[in-house]
Amino acid sequence: MPDITNTQAIKFCNEQIRPLSEKFRALKAEVDATLVDWNGGIGTTIGSSADDSIADGREAEGISRLTAADVANLVTQLQAYQTQLDQAGVADVINKPCVRPLSAS
């Protein structure tokens, strides 16, 4: 199998593929931790009602108020992301291009 020595291809791999792989791996770890918290009880506390809002007082900063439904809907997407990345072989595909060890943030 011949080596690919094209500088544009090498730059693409080093500047886009490898960093993106590390971000995917880090995001997977963050999603896993978030879902542990959600399933550990905070999900029951927040619920999923569009009538219940999170009173974090951030409106003065121009930040929209979240409803419990907003949070629950995002958690549903996090679960879908986790399911996709938990499939056999996916972690290997993401980890292969990574250069740095996964660090705790």
Beta strands, then each sheet from edge to edge (+ up, - down):
end
